[in-house]
Amino acid sequence: MAVVAIVGRPNVGKSALFNRLTGMRKAIVEDVEGVTRDRIYGKADWNGKEFSLIDTGGYVKDTDDVFEKEIREQVTLAIDEADVILFVVDATAGITPLDREVALLLHKTKKPVLLVVNKVDNTARMDDVWEFYSLGFDEVFPVSAINGSGTGELLDALVQKLPEEKEKNGENERPVFAVAGRPNAGKSTFINSLFDEKRNIVTDIPGTTRDTVKWHFNKFGRDFEIIDTAGMRKKKSVDDKVEYYSVLRAIKAIENADVVLLMVDATRGLEAQDLNIFEIARKNNKGIVILVNKWDLVEKDTHTAKIFEQAVKERLAPFTDIPVLFISAKEKKRILKAIDEALKVYENRTRKIKTSELNQVLLPIIKNNPPPSVKGKYVKIKYVTQLPTHAPKFAFFANLPQYVKEPYKRFLENKIRAHWDFSGVPIEIYLRKK
């Protein structure tokens, strides 16, 4: 998936633009310089083209402030990884020396750069845009991240700059698995045990794997590619530029995989960062298998695994139709079982249900359990089909789709799961006008 980086000096509205383009309020927006200390990742979609968006901290030069030095490094690394760069400036402040510094940095890259003049909140401010052409960029877009004006034109130009998605070759197509998790959860040990040889350096020092490495496995009737990703820490724990780079690479590896093997340390349980990785995989519609590693180190009885699995699924709710396996990468226990489960999830993710079969099964259920009426108006769902997408997505056609709320969408999803095996795979439900 293509990556777009938003860069610029502090306090020009990068986070507000990030929120506008991703349609979320994840980034902190405050009128204080340097509020965004870390890159924040999101997904955006325009005219059917999806891309990942990186919100960087402000670029600041010649300062002893450790956070500002980190921000500068983040911008440089984001530029290295991005396919397109949005350079944001502030129409109300005019061109500052720091804007010129950022411009010099960006002119050295061969990546496409779109100059975004933010805070053009009314027509009177259009006259303030012209001076920014002196920064030397061909494409200048006046926008208001707060009210959204001009962002449509910006997105139209942006998606034209995105590289074309590479399709898998038919006969050479094989599943791609990404092993992801916190540092020191046992990802590299799992890879080594799988291949029965030392493919990766394994130490007790968290974060030994700095880069993503892909291997081809073709043994015992199993044929797939597997990626060992760098461990992803909480942002406040990420304190050097190499690790920033590793985290971005790991996220890209997840985006390019079919199934994510989320490695959880049994001695620590499911932690907040594990949930963050899970959400990245879920939002990208990837298959997911939870591998609880180091199970040999846990004191247990006959009920321990069941209790642990129940606790994991409670934290993953509402998406709980996910296989959970207890393994020991070091002792080579249930390694191939984990791969078999990943292959099964891959099959589930590529499963296609005939439209006639869907309607035959689901329409009687919907008739007996229709959506709740809203303001005396009744929703009638007449038709359902699976969309021709890589991941399972279903469209339900109704007379009043706008009145169908999330609880009923979950009801429809549960009925689909009850009749067809989509274990480990996120499902998206769409309501469309009949």
Backbone torsions as a table, in degrees:
resi	resn	phi	psi	omega
1	MET	NA	139.8	-178.6
2	ALA	-67.1	149.7	-179.0
3	VAL	-118.2	130.7	178.0
4	VAL	-118.0	128.1	179.8
5	ALA	-107.3	134.9	174.3
6	ILE	-100.4	117.2	-177.9
7	VAL	-126.6	164.4	179.4
8	GLY	152.6	169.2	179.5
9	ARG	-68.8	168.8	-178.8
10	PRO	-64.6	150.5	169.6
11	ASN	70.6	27.3	176.7
12	VAL	-101.6	-5.9	177.8
13	GLY	103.4	25.8	-179.8
14	LYS	-63.7	-44.2	-178.7
15	SER	-66.8	-37.2	177.3
16	ALA	-64.0	-39.3	177.7
17	LEU	-67.3	-40.7	176.2
18	PHE	-56.8	-47.2	179.5
19	ASN	-61.3	-41.5	-178.9
20	ARG	-64.7	-45.2	-175.3
21	LEU	-74.5	-31.3	-179.9
22	THR	-93.5	-11.4	179.8
23	GLY	69.8	28.6	-179.6
24	MET	-134.6	170.0	178.5
25	ARG	-115.8	41.5	-174.6
26	LYS	-76.7	-39.2	-178.8
27	ALA	-77.9	146.8	176.7
28	ILE	-76.8	132.0	177.8
29	VAL	-120.0	114.4	-179.4
30	GLU	-145.3	151.8	-178.8
31	ASP	-86.1	51.2	178.2
32	VAL	-131.8	132.2	-177.4
33	GLU	-61.6	139.9	171.5
34	GLY	74.0	22.1	-179.7
35	VAL	-63.2	-42.4	-179.5
36	THR	-79.5	105.7	-176.4
37	ARG	-92.3	-24.6	-176.5
38	ASP	-126.0	157.7	172.5
39	ARG	-66.4	139.7	176.4
40	ILE	-118.5	136.4	-173.9
41	TYR	-107.3	138.8	176.8
42	GLY	-149.0	174.0	177.7
43	LYS	-121.0	143.5	178.4
44	ALA	-134.4	158.6	-178.9
45	ASP	-140.5	132.2	177.1
46	TRP	-145.2	125.5	-179.7
47	ASN	53.1	38.0	177.4
48	GLY	82.4	1.0	179.0
49	LYS	-105.5	122.5	178.6
50	GLU	-96.3	147.8	174.2
51	PHE	-153.3	156.4	175.6
52	SER	-89.8	143.3	-176.9
53	LEU	-120.3	134.1	178.1
54	ILE	-114.4	122.6	174.1
55	ASP	-97.6	114.5	-177.2
56	THR	-96.3	162.1	169.8
57	GLY	-72.3	169.4	-178.3
58	GLY	-67.0	147.6	177.1
59	TYR	-87.9	119.3	-177.6
60	VAL	-130.5	133.7	-176.0
61	LYS	-111.5	153.5	173.2
62	ASP	54.3	62.1	178.4
63	THR	-141.7	151.2	177.5
64	ASP	-92.1	-5.4	-178.9
65	ASP	-67.9	120.2	-174.4
66	VAL	-61.7	-37.2	-179.9
67	PHE	-64.9	-40.3	-178.2
68	GLU	-68.6	-33.1	175.1
69	LYS	-64.9	-42.0	178.0
70	GLU	-63.4	-40.5	179.4
71	ILE	-60.2	-43.2	179.9
72	ARG	-61.6	-41.7	178.3
73	GLU	-65.8	-38.5	178.8
74	GLN	-60.1	-42.8	-179.3
75	VAL	-62.8	-43.9	-179.8
76	THR	-61.5	-43.1	179.8
77	LEU	-69.7	-37.7	177.8
78	ALA	-62.7	-40.0	177.8
79	ILE	-62.0	-40.6	179.9
80	ASP	-60.5	-38.5	-174.0
81	GLU	-91.3	-18.7	-173.1
82	ALA	-77.1	151.2	172.3
83	ASP	-92.0	-32.6	177.9
84	VAL	-138.3	145.4	-177.8
85	ILE	-121.5	130.5	172.6
86	LEU	-101.4	112.8	179.9
87	PHE	-96.2	112.1	-172.8
88	VAL	-100.5	132.3	175.3
89	VAL	-129.1	170.5	-172.9
90	ASP	-112.0	114.7	-178.5
91	ALA	-62.8	-31.7	-176.0
92	THR	-76.0	-21.3	-177.0
93	ALA	-99.8	-15.9	-175.4
94	GLY	74.0	-173.5	-178.7
95	ILE	-79.7	127.5	178.1
96	THR	-108.6	164.8	176.4
97	PRO	-56.9	-36.1	179.1
98	LEU	-67.3	-35.4	174.6
99	ASP	-58.9	-42.2	179.9
100	ARG	-65.9	-36.2	177.8
101	GLU	-64.1	-44.0	178.5
102	VAL	-63.9	-41.4	179.8
103	ALA	-60.2	-42.4	178.6
104	LEU	-61.2	-41.2	178.6
105	LEU	-62.3	-42.8	-176.3
106	LEU	-73.7	-29.0	178.7
107	HIS	-67.9	-16.7	179.7
108	LYS	-82.5	-15.4	179.8
109	THR	-90.9	153.0	177.1
110	LYS	-94.2	3.2	-179.9
111	LYS	-74.6	151.0	174.7
112	PRO	-63.5	134.5	179.7
113	VAL	-123.9	125.9	174.3
114	LEU	-109.6	123.7	179.7
115	LEU	-85.1	119.5	-176.7
116	VAL	-108.8	111.7	177.9
117	VAL	-91.3	103.7	-173.9
118	ASN	-89.2	167.9	177.9
119	LYS	69.2	25.0	171.7
120	VAL	-86.1	76.6	-169.9
121	ASP	-84.7	-10.3	177.5
122	ASN	-152.3	168.5	-175.2
123	THR	-65.7	-27.2	-179.9
124	ALA	-61.8	-28.0	-177.5
125	ARG	-83.9	-4.6	178.7
126	MET	-61.3	-31.2	179.6
127	ASP	-66.6	-21.1	-179.3
128	ASP	-79.4	-8.7	-174.5
129	VAL	-77.9	-31.8	-169.9
130	TRP	-58.4	-37.1	-175.7
131	GLU	-62.6	-23.4	-176.2
132	PHE	-73.8	-14.3	174.2
133	TYR	-63.0	-22.5	-179.7
134	SER	-68.9	-11.4	177.5
135	LEU	-74.6	-10.4	170.6
136	GLY	92.2	17.8	178.4
137	PHE	-104.3	138.8	-174.4
138	ASP	-70.9	-35.4	-173.5
139	GLU	-111.7	114.4	-177.3
140	VAL	-120.5	130.8	-175.6
141	PHE	-126.4	109.8	173.7
142	PRO	-75.8	126.8	-178.8
143	VAL	-140.2	166.6	167.6
144	SER	-126.5	106.5	-179.3
145	ALA	-64.6	-27.7	-177.7
146	ILE	-72.0	-48.5	-178.2
147	ASN	-102.0	-4.6	173.2
148	GLY	90.0	-5.7	-178.1
149	SER	-64.9	137.6	178.4
150	GLY	84.3	-12.1	-176.1
151	THR	-72.7	-27.1	176.7
152	GLY	-62.6	-46.2	178.4
153	GLU	-63.5	-38.8	178.2
154	LEU	-62.2	-46.0	-178.8
155	LEU	-67.2	-36.6	176.1
156	ASP	-57.1	-45.3	-179.7
157	ALA	-71.3	-37.2	-177.5
158	LEU	-61.9	-48.7	-176.2
159	VAL	-66.5	-23.0	175.9
160	GLN	-69.6	-23.7	-178.6
161	LYS	-88.7	-13.9	-176.1
162	LEU	-69.5	141.4	177.1
163	PRO	-68.3	152.4	179.1
164	GLU	-69.4	140.1	177.8
165	GLU	-69.0	135.8	178.0
166	LYS	-84.8	124.6	178.3
167	GLU	-85.9	150.2	176.7
168	LYS	-72.0	144.3	175.5
169	ASN	-72.8	133.0	-175.4
170	GLY	-52.0	-61.5	-173.7
171	GLU	-73.3	-23.6	-179.8
172	ASN	-95.3	5.2	-176.8
173	GLU	-68.5	127.6	175.1
174	ARG	-141.6	154.0	-179.1
175	PRO	-61.4	148.3	175.4
176	VAL	-119.2	122.0	178.9
177	PHE	-110.4	139.0	174.9
178	ALA	-114.3	126.1	176.1
179	VAL	-93.4	113.1	-174.3
180	ALA	-127.1	159.9	178.4
181	GLY	159.8	-177.7	178.5
182	ARG	-68.0	160.4	174.9
183	PRO	-58.8	142.9	175.0
184	ASN	68.1	21.2	177.2
185	ALA	-82.6	-12.4	177.5
186	GLY	109.4	19.9	-176.8
187	LYS	-64.6	-48.7	-178.9
188	SER	-67.9	-35.9	176.1
189	THR	-62.6	-39.5	177.3
190	PHE	-59.7	-45.9	179.3
191	ILE	-62.3	-46.2	-179.5
192	ASN	-61.2	-41.9	179.8
193	SER	-67.7	-35.9	179.7
194	LEU	-63.1	-44.9	-178.5
195	PHE	-87.3	-7.9	-178.8
196	ASP	58.8	34.5	176.1
197	GLU	-159.0	165.8	-175.8
198	LYS	-84.8	94.2	178.6
199	ARG	-89.5	-28.1	-176.2
200	ASN	-133.5	153.3	175.6
201	ILE	-70.7	131.7	179.0
202	VAL	-124.4	121.0	176.1
203	THR	-136.3	173.4	175.9
204	ASP	-82.9	-2.5	-179.8
205	ILE	-83.3	118.6	180.0
206	PRO	-59.3	141.2	174.0
207	GLY	84.7	20.7	179.5
208	THR	-61.6	-40.9	178.1
209	THR	-77.5	110.6	-178.0
210	ARG	-95.9	-21.0	-175.2
211	ASP	-125.2	170.8	175.3
212	THR	-96.0	136.5	-178.2
213	VAL	-129.7	132.3	-178.9
214	LYS	-107.8	133.7	178.0
215	TRP	-123.7	149.4	175.8
216	HIS	-101.2	124.6	179.1
217	PHE	-111.4	127.6	179.1
218	ASN	-146.2	77.7	179.7
219	LYS	-142.3	156.4	172.5
220	PHE	53.9	33.7	178.5
221	GLY	75.9	12.0	-179.9
222	ARG	-115.0	127.4	-176.2
223	ASP	-131.0	113.3	-177.7
224	PHE	-162.5	170.0	172.4
225	GLU	-111.5	142.3	-177.7
226	ILE	-131.9	137.5	-176.1
227	ILE	-115.1	127.7	173.1
228	ASP	-95.3	115.1	-176.9
229	THR	-97.4	161.2	172.6
230	ALA	-67.8	147.0	177.4
231	GLY	-67.0	140.6	-178.1
232	MET	-106.0	118.5	178.8
233	ARG	-95.6	172.1	168.8
234	LYS	-63.5	148.2	-176.1
235	LYS	-57.1	-37.1	-177.6
236	LYS	-67.1	-17.5	179.7
237	SER	-91.7	-8.6	-177.2
238	VAL	-88.1	111.5	-168.9
239	ASP	-127.5	13.1	171.7
240	ASP	-145.0	157.3	-169.5
241	LYS	-66.0	-29.9	178.8
242	VAL	-64.3	-38.7	-179.2
243	GLU	-72.8	-36.0	173.3
244	TYR	-54.7	-44.8	-179.6
245	TYR	-62.1	-41.4	-179.2
246	SER	-64.2	-41.9	-179.7
247	VAL	-62.3	-43.8	178.9
248	LEU	-62.4	-41.7	178.2
249	ARG	-62.3	-40.3	-179.4
250	ALA	-63.9	-41.8	179.0
251	ILE	-63.2	-42.2	178.2
252	LYS	-64.8	-35.1	178.1
253	ALA	-63.4	-41.9	177.6
254	ILE	-62.2	-43.2	-179.1
255	GLU	-63.0	-29.9	-176.7
256	ASN	-95.1	1.6	-179.4
257	ALA	-93.2	163.9	172.5
258	ASP	-91.7	-41.4	-178.5
259	VAL	-132.9	137.3	177.4
260	VAL	-106.0	124.2	172.7
261	LEU	-93.4	101.0	-176.7
262	LEU	-86.0	109.8	-176.6
263	MET	-86.8	119.2	179.9
264	VAL	-112.5	135.0	178.4
265	ASP	-78.6	115.3	-176.7
266	ALA	-62.5	-27.6	-178.4
267	THR	-77.2	-12.2	-178.7
268	ARG	-117.1	-18.5	-178.9
269	GLY	78.7	-178.0	-179.8
270	LEU	-78.3	115.8	-175.1
271	GLU	-107.6	173.2	-175.7
272	ALA	-57.6	-40.2	-178.9
273	GLN	-69.1	-32.3	173.7
274	ASP	-60.5	-40.8	178.9
275	LEU	-65.4	-36.5	177.7
276	ASN	-62.9	-43.7	178.7
277	ILE	-64.6	-42.0	177.5
278	PHE	-57.7	-43.6	-178.9
279	GLU	-65.6	-37.6	177.3
280	ILE	-60.6	-44.9	179.5
281	ALA	-66.1	-43.0	-178.2
282	ARG	-64.4	-45.8	-178.2
283	LYS	-65.2	-24.6	177.2
284	ASN	-91.5	8.1	177.4
285	ASN	58.5	38.2	178.4
286	LYS	-91.0	150.9	170.2
287	GLY	-66.0	148.9	-175.7
288	ILE	-136.4	133.0	171.1
289	VAL	-127.2	128.7	178.0
290	ILE	-91.3	121.9	176.9
291	LEU	-110.4	111.9	177.8
292	VAL	-89.1	102.1	-174.0
293	ASN	-91.1	164.5	-179.5
294	LYS	65.7	31.0	-179.5
295	TRP	-65.0	-23.0	178.7
296	ASP	-68.3	-17.6	-178.6
297	LEU	-91.8	-2.4	-175.6
298	VAL	-98.0	131.4	171.9
299	GLU	-72.8	129.5	-171.4
300	LYS	-147.3	160.5	170.7
301	ASP	-127.7	-164.3	-174.3
302	THR	-68.5	-17.8	-176.5
303	HIS	-104.4	-5.8	-173.0
304	THR	-60.6	-46.7	-178.0
305	ALA	-63.1	-42.9	-179.0
306	LYS	-63.8	-42.4	179.4
307	ILE	-66.0	-41.3	179.8
308	PHE	-63.8	-46.0	-179.4
309	GLU	-62.2	-41.3	179.1
310	GLN	-62.8	-40.8	178.9
311	ALA	-64.8	-39.2	178.2
312	VAL	-63.1	-48.3	-175.9
313	LYS	-68.0	-30.8	175.6
314	GLU	-62.6	-35.9	180.0
315	ARG	-79.4	-20.4	179.6
316	LEU	-90.8	-7.3	-176.8
317	ALA	-54.6	145.0	10.2
318	PRO	-87.1	-6.0	-179.5
319	PHE	-87.6	93.7	-174.8
320	THR	-116.3	-2.2	-179.8
321	ASP	-81.4	67.6	-173.1
322	ILE	-133.6	132.1	176.7
323	PRO	-69.4	136.8	177.0
324	VAL	-122.5	119.4	-178.9
325	LEU	-117.5	144.1	179.4
326	PHE	-106.3	118.6	-172.2
327	ILE	-131.6	168.9	168.5
328	SER	-134.1	102.5	-179.0
329	ALA	-63.3	-37.7	-178.1
330	LYS	-67.4	-41.5	-179.6
331	GLU	-87.6	0.1	179.2
332	LYS	59.9	38.3	180.0
333	LYS	-99.2	124.9	176.5
334	ARG	65.4	27.0	178.9
335	ILE	-67.5	-51.3	-179.8
336	LEU	-68.3	-30.2	175.6
337	LYS	-62.1	-38.9	177.4
338	ALA	-62.9	-40.6	179.0
339	ILE	-67.6	-41.3	178.2
340	ASP	-61.0	-38.4	178.7
341	GLU	-66.9	-39.1	178.3
342	ALA	-64.6	-39.8	177.8
343	LEU	-65.3	-37.2	177.7
344	LYS	-65.5	-43.2	178.2
345	VAL	-63.9	-37.8	176.2
346	TYR	-59.2	-43.4	177.2
347	GLU	-62.6	-40.4	179.0
348	ASN	-63.0	-38.8	-177.9
349	ARG	-67.4	-28.7	-178.9
350	THR	-97.4	5.4	-177.2
351	ARG	-67.5	134.2	177.0
352	LYS	-119.3	127.3	179.9
353	ILE	-103.6	132.4	179.3
354	LYS	-62.4	142.0	-179.5
355	THR	-59.3	-40.5	-179.9
356	SER	-62.5	-39.5	-179.8
357	GLU	-68.3	-41.8	178.0
358	LEU	-58.4	-48.9	-178.0
359	ASN	-67.3	-37.4	-179.7
360	GLN	-63.5	-37.6	-177.2
361	VAL	-85.1	-45.4	-168.7
362	LEU	-85.6	-34.7	-175.8
363	LEU	-61.8	-40.8	175.1
364	PRO	-63.0	-36.4	177.7
365	ILE	-64.3	-43.7	179.8
366	ILE	-65.5	-38.0	179.7
367	LYS	-63.3	-37.8	179.9
368	ASN	-81.8	-19.6	179.7
369	ASN	-134.4	68.7	-175.5
370	PRO	-71.8	162.6	175.5
371	PRO	-61.4	148.5	177.7
372	PRO	-60.7	144.2	177.7
373	SER	-71.9	150.5	179.8
374	VAL	-126.3	119.2	179.5
375	LYS	54.2	39.0	178.2
376	GLY	78.6	4.5	-179.9
377	LYS	-103.7	137.2	-174.9
378	TYR	-107.5	132.0	178.9
379	VAL	-89.0	130.9	177.9
380	LYS	-120.7	115.8	177.3
381	ILE	-94.9	122.2	-172.0
382	LYS	-109.3	-15.9	-169.0
383	TYR	-160.1	145.3	177.0
384	VAL	-141.0	143.3	177.7
385	THR	-148.3	153.1	174.5
386	GLN	-88.3	132.8	-177.4
387	LEU	-77.5	150.5	-178.0
388	PRO	-80.2	66.0	-178.1
389	THR	-119.5	165.4	-178.6
390	HIS	-64.7	-39.6	180.0
391	ALA	-104.9	156.1	-175.9
392	PRO	-64.9	118.2	176.1
393	LYS	-136.4	134.9	-174.8
394	PHE	-124.9	136.5	178.8
395	ALA	-110.3	126.5	176.0
396	PHE	-109.0	124.7	-176.3
397	PHE	-98.1	126.5	-174.9
398	ALA	-138.9	165.0	179.3
399	ASN	-75.6	-31.6	-178.9
400	LEU	-133.2	67.5	-174.6
401	PRO	-61.7	-26.8	-177.6
402	GLN	-66.5	-16.3	-178.1
403	TYR	-93.2	-1.6	179.1
404	VAL	-86.7	118.1	-174.8
405	LYS	-95.9	172.1	-176.1
406	GLU	-56.7	-42.7	179.9
407	PRO	-57.1	-38.4	179.8
408	TYR	-73.3	-32.5	175.4
409	LYS	-62.5	-39.1	177.4
410	ARG	-66.4	-35.8	175.8
411	PHE	-60.0	-46.1	179.1
412	LEU	-62.9	-42.4	178.8
413	GLU	-61.5	-44.0	-179.6
414	ASN	-62.1	-37.1	178.7
415	LYS	-68.5	-36.6	175.7
416	ILE	-63.3	-45.7	-179.2
417	ARG	-65.5	-31.8	-178.7
418	ALA	-68.4	-26.2	-175.6
419	HIS	-106.2	-21.5	179.3
420	TRP	-134.3	148.8	-174.8
421	ASP	-83.5	102.4	172.9
422	PHE	-120.6	31.9	-179.7
423	SER	-58.4	133.6	177.7
424	GLY	82.8	3.5	-173.8
425	VAL	-123.5	125.0	173.4
426	PRO	-64.7	141.9	177.2
427	ILE	-118.1	136.9	176.3
428	GLU	-110.5	135.0	-179.3
429	ILE	-113.5	127.8	177.9
430	TYR	-118.8	137.7	172.8
431	LEU	-106.9	126.0	-177.5
432	ARG	-125.9	157.9	179.6
433	LYS	-66.9	131.8	-178.1
434	LYS	-64.4	NA	NA
